[in-house]
Amino acid sequence: MKKIIITITAMCSLSFASVYDVGDIVSDSHQNITKSTCYAGNEYENGDSWKLADWNGATNGGHYTVIFIEMSATW
């Protein structure tokens, strides 16, 4: 019974944990995390490196954009 309570508590804690909330601005350090492209688009090919700072006008030479990030998992 103790294991079940611990497991449920851990699952609830992880499911509601988040660094950012609606309307928050992504920090500079998080904007500069480099990721690999897994789906070609937005002038990137598969395997190209990209980061959120690529779309930040303050760091990319003045080309400002608004992006919508939706992250979902079905596990």
N, CA, C and O atoms as a GROMACS GRO file, in nm:
protein
  300
    1MET      N    1   0.082  -0.119   0.000
    1MET     CA    2   0.000   0.000   0.000
    1MET      C    3   0.087   0.126   0.000
    1MET      O    4   0.055   0.225  -0.065
    2LYS      N    5   0.197   0.119   0.074
    2LYS     CA    6   0.287   0.233   0.083
    2LYS      C    7   0.347   0.265  -0.054
    2LYS      O    8   0.363   0.382  -0.090
    3LYS      N    9   0.382   0.160  -0.130
    3LYS     CA   10   0.438   0.180  -0.264
    3LYS      C   11   0.338   0.246  -0.358
    3LYS      O   12   0.374   0.331  -0.439
    4ILE      N   13   0.213   0.207  -0.346
    4ILE     CA   14   0.110   0.265  -0.432
    4ILE      C   15   0.092   0.414  -0.402
    4ILE      O   16   0.082   0.494  -0.495
    5ILE      N   17   0.090   0.450  -0.276
    5ILE     CA   18   0.075   0.592  -0.239
    5ILE      C   19   0.195   0.672  -0.287
    5ILE      O   20   0.178   0.783  -0.338
    6ILE      N   21   0.314   0.619  -0.271
    6ILE     CA   22   0.434   0.689  -0.318
    6ILE      C   23   0.432   0.704  -0.469
    6ILE      O   24   0.465   0.810  -0.522
    7THR      N   25   0.394   0.598  -0.539
    7THR     CA   26   0.387   0.603  -0.685
    7THR      C   27   0.285   0.706  -0.732
    7THR      O   28   0.314   0.784  -0.822
    8ILE      N   29   0.168   0.706  -0.674
    8ILE     CA   30   0.064   0.802  -0.712
    8ILE      C   31   0.107   0.945  -0.682
    8ILE      O   32   0.085   1.035  -0.763
    9THR      N   33   0.168   0.966  -0.568
    9THR     CA   34   0.218   1.099  -0.532
    9THR      C   35   0.324   1.146  -0.631
    9THR      O   36   0.321   1.260  -0.675
   10ALA      N   37   0.417   1.058  -0.666
   10ALA     CA   38   0.522   1.094  -0.762
   10ALA      C   39   0.463   1.125  -0.899
   10ALA      O   40   0.504   1.221  -0.964
   11MET      N   41   0.368   1.045  -0.942
   11MET     CA   42   0.306   1.068  -1.073
   11MET      C   43   0.232   1.201  -1.076
   11MET      O   44   0.240   1.275  -1.174
   12CYS      N   45   0.160   1.232  -0.971
   12CYS     CA   46   0.087   1.360  -0.965
   12CYS      C   47   0.184   1.478  -0.962
   12CYS      O   48   0.161   1.579  -1.027
   13SER      N   49   0.291   1.464  -0.887
   13SER     CA   50   0.391   1.572  -0.878
   13SER      C   51   0.454   1.598  -1.013
   13SER      O   52   0.471   1.713  -1.052
   14LEU      N   53   0.490   1.493  -1.084
   14LEU     CA   54   0.553   1.508  -1.214
   14LEU      C   55   0.456   1.559  -1.320
   14LEU      O   56   0.496   1.633  -1.410
   15SER      N   57   0.331   1.520  -1.311
   15SER     CA   58   0.235   1.561  -1.413
   15SER      C   59   0.200   1.710  -1.403
   15SER      O   60   0.162   1.770  -1.503
   16PHE      N   61   0.214   1.769  -1.286
   16PHE     CA   62   0.182   1.910  -1.269
   16PHE      C   63   0.306   1.998  -1.260
   16PHE      O   64   0.294   2.119  -1.241
   17ALA      N   65   0.423   1.941  -1.274
   17ALA     CA   66   0.547   2.018  -1.266
   17ALA      C   67   0.572   2.090  -1.399
   17ALA      O   68   0.557   2.030  -1.506
   18SER      N   69   0.608   2.216  -1.392
   18SER     CA   70   0.644   2.290  -1.512
   18SER      C   71   0.733   2.407  -1.475
   18SER      O   72   0.722   2.464  -1.366
   19VAL      N   73   0.821   2.441  -1.568
   19VAL     CA   74   0.909   2.555  -1.548
   19VAL      C   75   0.838   2.682  -1.592
   19VAL      O   76   0.851   2.787  -1.529
   20TYR      N   77   0.763   2.672  -1.701
   20TYR     CA   78   0.696   2.788  -1.758
   20TYR      C   79   0.546   2.771  -1.752
   20TYR      O   80   0.493   2.660  -1.749
   21ASP      N   81   0.478   2.885  -1.750
   21ASP     CA   82   0.333   2.886  -1.751
   21ASP      C   83   0.288   2.972  -1.869
   21ASP      O   84   0.371   3.036  -1.934
   22VAL      N   85   0.162   2.973  -1.898
   22VAL     CA   86   0.107   3.050  -2.009
   22VAL      C   87   0.148   3.196  -1.996
   22VAL      O   88   0.129   3.256  -1.890
   23GLY      N   89   0.203   3.254  -2.104
   23GLY     CA   90   0.241   3.394  -2.105
   23GLY      C   91   0.382   3.423  -2.057
   23GLY      O   92   0.427   3.537  -2.065
   24ASP      N   93   0.453   3.322  -2.007
   24ASP     CA   94   0.590   3.343  -1.961
   24ASP      C   95   0.684   3.364  -2.079
   24ASP      O   96   0.655   3.321  -2.191
   25ILE      N   97   0.796   3.428  -2.053
   25ILE     CA   98   0.901   3.449  -2.153
   25ILE      C   99   1.012   3.351  -2.125
   25ILE      O  100   1.058   3.338  -2.012
   26VAL      N  101   1.057   3.281  -2.230
   26VAL     CA  102   1.162   3.180  -2.216
   26VAL      C  103   1.294   3.250  -2.186
   26VAL      O  104   1.329   3.347  -2.254
   27SER      N  105   1.367   3.201  -2.087
   27SER     CA  106   1.493   3.264  -2.047
   27SER      C  107   1.598   3.252  -2.157
   27SER      O  108   1.590   3.163  -2.243
   28ASP      N  109   1.697   3.341  -2.155
   28ASP     CA  110   1.804   3.338  -2.255
   28ASP      C  111   1.879   3.206  -2.252
   28ASP      O  112   1.913   3.152  -2.358
   29SER      N  113   1.906   3.154  -2.134
   29SER     CA  114   1.980   3.027  -2.127
   29SER      C  115   1.900   2.913  -2.188
   29SER      O  116   1.957   2.825  -2.253
   30HIS      N  117   1.768   2.912  -2.169
   30HIS     CA  118   1.686   2.808  -2.231
   30HIS      C  119   1.671   2.831  -2.381
   30HIS      O  120   1.657   2.734  -2.456
   31GLN      N  121   1.673   2.956  -2.426
   31GLN     CA  122   1.664   2.985  -2.569
   31GLN      C  123   1.787   2.937  -2.644
   31GLN      O  124   1.780   2.910  -2.764
   32ASN      N  125   1.899   2.925  -2.576
   32ASN     CA  126   2.024   2.887  -2.642
   32ASN      C  127   2.056   2.738  -2.632
   32ASN      O  128   2.168   2.698  -2.665
   33ILE      N  129   1.962   2.657  -2.588
   33ILE     CA  130   1.981   2.512  -2.588
   33ILE      C  131   1.962   2.463  -2.732
   33ILE      O  132   1.859   2.489  -2.793
   34THR      N  133   2.061   2.395  -2.785
   34THR     CA  134   2.059   2.348  -2.923
   34THR      C  135   1.994   2.211  -2.932
   34THR      O  136   2.023   2.121  -2.853
   35LYS      N  137   1.907   2.196  -3.030
   35LYS     CA  138   1.838   2.069  -3.057
   35LYS      C  139   1.859   2.029  -3.202
   35LYS      O  140   1.895   2.113  -3.285
   36SER      N  141   1.837   1.903  -3.232
   36SER     CA  142   1.850   1.852  -3.367
   36SER      C  143   1.712   1.844  -3.432
   36SER      O  144   1.615   1.804  -3.368
   37THR      N  145   1.703   1.883  -3.559
   37THR     CA  146   1.576   1.880  -3.631
   37THR      C  147   1.538   1.737  -3.665
   37THR      O  148   1.619   1.661  -3.720
   38CYS      N  149   1.416   1.700  -3.633
   38CYS     CA  150   1.368   1.565  -3.666
   38CYS      C  151   1.264   1.568  -3.777
   38CYS      O  152   1.222   1.464  -3.827
   39TYR      N  153   1.221   1.688  -3.816
   39TYR     CA  154   1.122   1.703  -3.923
   39TYR      C  155   1.156   1.831  -3.999
   39TYR      O  156   1.156   1.939  -3.941
   40ALA      N  157   1.183   1.818  -4.127
   40ALA     CA  158   1.225   1.933  -4.207
   40ALA      C  159   1.116   2.039  -4.215
   40ALA      O  160   0.997   2.007  -4.224
   41GLY      N  161   1.157   2.164  -4.210
   41GLY     CA  162   1.065   2.277  -4.220
   41GLY      C  163   1.130   2.402  -4.166
   41GLY      O  164   1.231   2.394  -4.097
   42ASN      N  165   1.072   2.518  -4.197
   42ASN     CA  166   1.125   2.647  -4.151
   42ASN      C  167   1.272   2.664  -4.188
   42ASN      O  168   1.351   2.713  -4.108
   43GLU      N  169   1.306   2.624  -4.309
   43GLU     CA  170   1.443   2.634  -4.362
   43GLU      C  171   1.542   2.543  -4.291
   43GLU      O  172   1.663   2.567  -4.299
   44TYR      N  173   1.495   2.441  -4.222
   44TYR     CA  174   1.582   2.342  -4.158
   44TYR      C  175   1.560   2.208  -4.225
   44TYR      O  176   1.449   2.174  -4.265
   45GLU      N  177   1.668   2.132  -4.238
   45GLU     CA  178   1.660   1.995  -4.290
   45GLU      C  179   1.677   1.898  -4.174
   45GLU      O  180   1.722   1.938  -4.066
   46ASN      N  181   1.643   1.773  -4.195
   46ASN     CA  182   1.662   1.672  -4.091
   46ASN      C  183   1.806   1.670  -4.045
   46ASN      O  184   1.898   1.667  -4.127
   47GLY      N  185   1.827   1.672  -3.915
   47GLY     CA  186   1.962   1.667  -3.859
   47GLY      C  187   2.024   1.803  -3.834
   47GLY      O  188   2.125   1.812  -3.764
   48ASP      N  189   1.967   1.912  -3.890
   48ASP     CA  190   2.020   2.046  -3.865
   48ASP      C  191   2.000   2.084  -3.719
   48ASP      O  192   1.903   2.042  -3.656
   49SER      N  193   2.092   2.162  -3.666
   49SER     CA  194   2.078   2.211  -3.529
   49SER      C  195   1.998   2.340  -3.529
   49SER      O  196   2.009   2.421  -3.621
   50TRP      N  197   1.917   2.360  -3.427
   50TRP     CA  198   1.839   2.482  -3.412
   50TRP      C  199   1.822   2.513  -3.264
   50TRP      O  200   1.845   2.427  -3.179
   51LYS      N  201   1.782   2.635  -3.235
   51LYS     CA  202   1.754   2.677  -3.098
   51LYS      C  203   1.647   2.786  -3.103
   51LYS      O  204   1.628   2.849  -3.207
   52LEU      N  205   1.579   2.807  -2.994
   52LEU     CA  206   1.473   2.907  -2.989
   52LEU      C  207   1.525   3.047  -3.017
   52LEU      O  208   1.452   3.131  -3.070
   53ALA      N  209   1.650   3.074  -2.983
   53ALA     CA  210   1.709   3.205  -3.007
   53ALA      C  211   1.715   3.238  -3.156
   53ALA      O  212   1.727   3.355  -3.193
   54ASP      N  213   1.706   3.136  -3.244
   54ASP     CA  214   1.703   3.161  -3.388
   54ASP      C  215   1.582   3.246  -3.427
   54ASP      O  216   1.586   3.313  -3.530
   55TRP      N  217   1.476   3.245  -3.347
   55TRP     CA  218   1.354   3.321  -3.376
   55TRP      C  219   1.340   3.444  -3.287
   55TRP      O  220   1.235   3.509  -3.290
   56ASN      N  221   1.440   3.478  -3.209
   56ASN     CA  222   1.436   3.594  -3.120
   56ASN      C  223   1.504   3.711  -3.190
   56ASN      O  224   1.624   3.708  -3.215
   57GLY      N  225   1.427   3.814  -3.220
   57GLY     CA  226   1.480   3.930  -3.293
   57GLY      C  227   1.592   4.002  -3.221
   57GLY      O  228   1.674   4.067  -3.285
   58ALA      N  229   1.597   3.993  -3.089
   58ALA     CA  230   1.704   4.058  -3.013
   58ALA      C  231   1.837   3.987  -3.032
   58ALA      O  232   1.943   4.045  -3.007
   59THR      N  233   1.834   3.861  -3.076
   59THR     CA  234   1.959   3.786  -3.092
   59THR      C  235   1.985   3.740  -3.235
   59THR      O  236   2.094   3.690  -3.263
   60ASN      N  237   1.889   3.756  -3.326
   60ASN     CA  238   1.908   3.705  -3.461
   60ASN      C  239   1.921   3.814  -3.567
   60ASN      O  240   1.907   3.786  -3.686
   61GLY      N  241   1.948   3.935  -3.527
   61GLY     CA  242   1.967   4.043  -3.623
   61GLY      C  243   1.841   4.124  -3.652
   61GLY      O  244   1.836   4.196  -3.752
   62GLY      N  245   1.740   4.116  -3.568
   62GLY     CA  246   1.623   4.201  -3.582
   62GLY      C  247   1.502   4.139  -3.648
   62GLY      O  248   1.404   4.210  -3.673
   63HIS      N  249   1.504   4.010  -3.677
   63HIS     CA  250   1.387   3.944  -3.736
   63HIS      C  251   1.301   3.886  -3.624
   63HIS      O  252   1.322   3.773  -3.580
   64TYR      N  253   1.203   3.965  -3.579
   64TYR     CA  254   1.118   3.924  -3.467
   64TYR      C  255   1.006   3.833  -3.515
   64TYR      O  256   0.947   3.857  -3.620
   65THR      N  257   0.978   3.730  -3.439
   65THR     CA  258   0.869   3.637  -3.470
   65THR      C  259   0.796   3.598  -3.343
   65THR      O  260   0.850   3.607  -3.233
   66VAL      N  261   0.674   3.555  -3.361
   66VAL     CA  262   0.595   3.499  -3.251
   66VAL      C  263   0.579   3.351  -3.281
   66VAL      O  264   0.539   3.314  -3.391
   67ILE      N  265   0.609   3.267  -3.184
   67ILE     CA  266   0.593   3.123  -3.205
   67ILE      C  267   0.500   3.066  -3.098
   67ILE      O  268   0.489   3.120  -2.988
   68PHE      N  269   0.436   2.959  -3.134
   68PHE     CA  270   0.346   2.888  -3.042
   68PHE      C  271   0.406   2.750  -3.022
   68PHE      O  272   0.426   2.675  -3.118
   69ILE      N  273   0.433   2.715  -2.898
   69ILE     CA  274   0.492   2.585  -2.868
   69ILE      C  275   0.388   2.500  -2.799
   69ILE      O  276   0.335   2.536  -2.694
   70GLU      N  277   0.358   2.387  -2.859
   70GLU     CA  278   0.268   2.292  -2.796
   70GLU      C  279   0.344   2.161  -2.779
   70GLU      O  280   0.397   2.106  -2.876
   71MET      N  281   0.348   2.114  -2.659
   71MET     CA  282   0.418   1.989  -2.632
   71MET      C  283   0.320   1.893  -2.566
   71MET      O  284   0.261   1.924  -2.463
   72SER      N  285   0.305   1.778  -2.626
   72SER     CA  286   0.211   1.678  -2.574
   72SER      C  287   0.278   1.542  -2.570
   72SER      O  288   0.368   1.512  -2.649
   73ALA      N  289   0.235   1.463  -2.477
   73ALA     CA  290   0.282   1.324  -2.470
   73ALA      C  291   0.162   1.235  -2.443
   73ALA      O  292   0.073   1.270  -2.364
   74THR      N  293   0.159   1.122  -2.508
   74THR     CA  294   0.050   1.027  -2.485
   74THR      C  295   0.108   0.898  -2.432
   74THR      O  296   0.127   0.802  -2.506
   75TRP      N  297   0.136   0.897  -2.306
   75TRP     CA  298   0.193   0.779  -2.245
   75TRP      C  299   0.105   0.736  -2.140
   75TRP      O  300   0.133   0.636  -2.073
   0.00000   0.00000   0.00000
